[in-house]
Amino acid sequence: MRYLQPKEELTEQEVEQGLKALIKDGIASQAMSTFTGGVILVALAVELNASNLVIGLLAAIPALLQLLQLPSIYLVEKVQNRRLIVVLSALLCRLPWLLIAIIPFIISKTAALGLVLGGVFVHSALASVANCAWNSWMRDFVPEKSMGTFFSKRMQITIGVGLILTLLAGGFIDWWKQSYPEEVLYGYSLLFILGFLAGMIGVYFISKIPEPKMNPITPHLLKTLAPPFKDANFRSLILFTLAWSFAVNLAAPFFTVYMLQSLELGMSLVVIFSVLSQLFSFYFLNVWGKCADRFSNKSVLAVSGPLFLFCILGWTFTTMPEKYFLTIPLLILIHILMGIATSGVAIASSNIGLKLAPRGEATSYLAVNTIISSIGAGIAPILGGKFADFFASCNLSLTLNWKSPIKDFKLETLNFSHWDFFFVLAFILGIYALRRLSFIKETGEMEEQFVRQELLDSINRPLRSLSSVAGLFQLISYPLVIVKSIRKKNNNKNI
């Protein structure tokens, strides 16, 4: 335990080595998330005949259990050793993936679903404890002047690795289904075992990141939680986070279900769309990170947020009311734009909380923001799953009719049914969330009308480079280049 103790001051060499370990942990954690969450977890639930409510719960559990950050604040302030808390919590929260790996040996699909829900519950509970200490630790460890650039680089590398692994995982599941159609669940079991192993590697790298010593604070839960709500500017951030997380999670958890069930797309195609989105998210992270450092996180959100919302609205036009010739092209466009927008929202929403939280007091500020966000993110998918069957029998359509002596003509201009209602509602709530964003004040913020054009110009430059065959090849090959460069550095160290 002495090895995990915080230090009064960190040398430049310790910070540099810690940042490298932080990137390696990101790669390992991304591998774990790819094999145990996202498309794979939802596809496993669908394979077990999960209802919409159960799928909503799978999305809601990790968010709602962020409420455990409340007692975690007390734990962090009492122990004053964030690295120790993160390492132990992360170590334990990987173990449930091994439990889920035994589902092929359970005869009842209902019992198997219960095990999946239980595993996600335990993992999320322990992860929330780790996240509370992690956010505060990273606020004090990563240099503020390069925070946006560093985290965008880290996210870019992890997404690059993640999209390669997602393709491999999706292809593996399709191959397994064709080769062993009677034992499909064993394929998912192997992926969860790989996810567990990747997670343990991540814990090792986390233990290598040094921790600066915290300011001594007498822990008192209510007094600790009060400052974020008394801070008017941070309170505006909390309200924005609540509205945004509710809007996004009302629709986003069901995109995979919508493609698998409503559009009846194959698993491979769903994975390809997911990878396409991650690919563009990966490519634009560096753009958004530099813009966040040069201008402000709020300005990045002002551009990426509306783009993300229009992508959600775009899902309603993928059927008219059934699949049609524009369904696949629209899905391609939506996933490309959503990937671009997601990277901007992810980097800016994370960094703006880190930036507005006072140094040395970040634990309570960031925990409160995460908790409020989690309430919105947890309630939304449960409501979505609960009312999915109700909206399945609802329909709103608008048809243009033309009658003449020569020809009768009908054009269906609007047709909302089932999940479309969630997509539209999420769009409307997202507009309200962006309104809340305008009340936030951030240091270094510039006039929005000037910043917006600068940001759009920064986005257009890489888009123009992708218009050529060489540019497209660069986009596709870039993740492989990063992986090869990491391996080369490791080989040079071993020489």
MOPE-V280219 format. One record per pair of residues at least 12 apart in sequence whose ideal C-beta (glycine too) atoms are under 6 Angstrom apart, sorted by the first residue. I is the first residue (numbers start at 1). J is the second residue. D is the distance in Angstrom with one decimal. If there is no record, write none. Layout:
BEGIN
[[I;J;D] [I;J;D]]
END
This chain:
BEGIN
[[4;83;5.0] [4;84;4.6] [6;211;4.2] [6;213;4.4] [8;213;5.3] [10;210;5.4] [10;212;5.5] [14;210;4.9] [18;209;4.4] [18;210;5.0] [21;205;4.8] [21;208;4.0] [21;209;5.0] [22;209;5.6] [23;154;5.2] [24;205;4.4] [25;202;4.9] [25;205;3.9] [25;206;5.1] [26;154;4.9] [26;158;4.3] [27;158;5.8] [27;161;5.1] [28;198;5.1] [28;201;4.3] [28;202;3.5] [29;202;4.5] [30;158;3.9] [30;161;5.5] [30;162;4.5] [31;165;5.8] [31;198;3.7] [32;195;4.6] [32;198;4.4] [32;199;3.9] [34;162;5.1] [34;165;4.5] [34;166;5.4] [35;191;4.5] [35;194;4.9] [35;195;3.4] [36;97;5.2] [36;192;5.6] [36;195;3.8] [39;256;5.5] [39;274;5.3] [40;169;5.9] [42;256;4.4] [44;188;4.9] [46;260;5.8] [48;109;4.8] [48;112;5.4] [48;113;5.0] [49;109;5.7] [50;113;5.8] [52;385;4.4] [52;388;3.8] [53;385;4.0] [53;386;5.8] [55;257;5.8] [55;385;6.0] [56;381;4.1] [56;382;5.1] [56;384;5.4] [56;385;2.5] [59;253;3.5] [59;381;3.9] [60;378;4.4] [60;381;4.7] [60;382;4.7] [61;120;5.3] [61;121;5.5] [61;124;5.3] [62;124;4.1] [63;374;4.3] [63;377;3.6] [63;378;3.7] [64;378;3.4] [65;124;4.3] [65;125;5.0] [65;128;5.1] [66;128;4.8] [66;370;5.4] [66;371;5.6] [66;374;3.3] [67;371;5.8] [68;125;5.8] [68;128;4.4] [69;128;5.5] [69;132;4.2] [69;367;4.3] [69;370;5.8] [69;371;5.3] [72;129;4.7] [72;132;3.7] [73;224;5.5] [73;363;5.8] [73;364;5.4] [73;367;4.9] [74;219;5.1] [74;221;5.1] [76;133;5.0] [76;363;5.2] [77;217;5.2] [77;219;3.8] [78;219;4.7] [80;214;5.3] [82;133;4.0] [82;136;5.9] [82;137;4.1] [82;211;5.7] [83;211;4.3] [85;133;4.1] [86;130;4.9] [86;133;4.9] [86;134;5.2] [86;206;6.0] [87;206;5.8] [87;207;5.2] [89;126;5.0] [89;129;4.5] [89;130;3.7] [90;130;5.0] [90;203;5.0] [91;203;5.2] [92;126;5.1] [93;123;4.9] [93;126;3.5] [93;127;4.8] [94;196;5.5] [94;199;3.9] [94;200;5.9] [96;119;3.8] [96;122;4.6] [96;123;4.5] [97;192;4.8] [97;195;5.2] [97;196;4.3] [98;196;5.4] [99;119;5.1] [100;116;5.7] [100;119;4.4] [100;192;5.1] [101;189;4.6] [101;192;4.3] [101;193;5.1] [103;115;6.0] [103;185;5.7] [104;185;4.2] [104;186;4.8] [104;189;5.3] [132;367;5.0] [135;366;4.1] [136;362;4.7] [136;363;3.9] [137;211;5.8] [139;354;5.2] [139;362;3.8] [140;212;5.0] [147;351;6.0] [148;289;4.8] [148;292;3.9] [148;293;4.1] [148;351;5.3] [149;289;5.1] [149;293;5.6] [152;285;4.6] [152;286;5.7] [152;289;2.4] [152;347;5.1] [155;285;5.2] [156;282;5.6] [156;285;4.0] [156;286;5.8] [157;482;5.6] [159;278;5.3] [159;281;5.7] [159;282;4.0] [160;282;5.0] [160;479;3.4] [160;482;5.2] [163;275;4.6] [163;278;4.0] [163;279;5.5] [164;479;5.8] [166;271;5.9] [166;274;5.9] [166;275;5.2] [167;275;5.2] [169;191;5.9] [170;267;6.0] [170;268;5.8] [170;271;2.8] [173;187;5.4] [173;267;5.9] [174;267;5.5] [174;268;4.9] [215;360;4.2] [224;364;4.6] [225;364;6.0] [228;365;4.8] [228;368;4.3] [233;441;5.2] [234;356;5.4] [236;439;4.2] [236;440;4.7] [237;356;5.9] [237;440;5.4] [238;369;5.8] [238;372;5.0] [239;436;5.0] [240;433;6.0] [240;436;4.1] [240;437;5.0] [241;369;5.7] [241;372;5.8] [241;373;4.4] [242;372;5.0] [242;376;4.7] [243;432;5.7] [243;433;3.7] [243;436;5.5] [244;433;4.0] [245;373;4.4] [245;376;3.9] [245;377;4.2] [246;376;3.5] [246;380;4.8] [247;426;5.0] [247;429;3.7] [247;430;4.0] [247;433;5.5] [249;377;4.4] [249;380;4.0] [249;381;5.4] [250;380;4.2] [250;384;5.5] [250;422;5.6] [250;426;4.5] [251;312;5.4] [251;422;4.9] [251;423;5.2] [251;426;4.0] [253;381;4.5] [258;419;5.1] [273;331;6.0] [273;335;4.8] [276;335;4.8] [277;335;4.1] [277;338;5.4] [277;339;3.8] [280;336;5.2] [280;339;3.4] [280;340;5.2] [281;339;3.9] [281;342;5.0] [281;343;4.1] [283;475;5.5] [284;340;4.9] [284;343;4.9] [285;343;4.6] [287;458;5.4] [288;300;5.6] [288;343;5.5] [288;344;4.2] [288;347;5.1] [289;347;5.6] [291;455;5.4] [291;458;5.7] [292;348;5.6] [292;351;5.8] [295;446;5.7] [295;451;4.9] [296;442;4.7] [296;444;5.2] [296;445;4.4] [297;348;4.1] [297;351;4.9] [297;352;3.8] [298;440;5.7] [298;442;4.7] [298;445;5.8] [299;451;4.2] [300;344;5.2] [300;348;3.9] [301;348;4.7] [301;437;5.8] [302;448;5.9] [303;452;6.0] [303;455;4.8] [304;341;4.7] [304;344;2.8] [304;345;5.0] [305;434;5.2] [307;341;4.0] [308;341;3.8] [308;345;5.7] [309;427;5.3] [309;430;4.1] [311;334;5.2] [311;337;5.2] [311;338;4.1] [312;423;5.5] [312;426;5.2] [312;427;5.4] [313;427;4.4] [314;334;4.7] [315;423;4.7] [316;420;4.4] [316;423;4.9] [318;330;5.1] [320;412;5.8] [320;415;5.7] [321;415;4.2] [321;417;5.9] [353;366;5.7] [353;369;5.0] [384;422;5.6] [391;418;5.4] [391;421;4.9] [392;418;4.8] [395;417;4.6] [396;416;4.3] [397;415;4.5] [398;413;5.2] [398;414;3.8] [399;412;5.0] [400;413;5.7]]
END
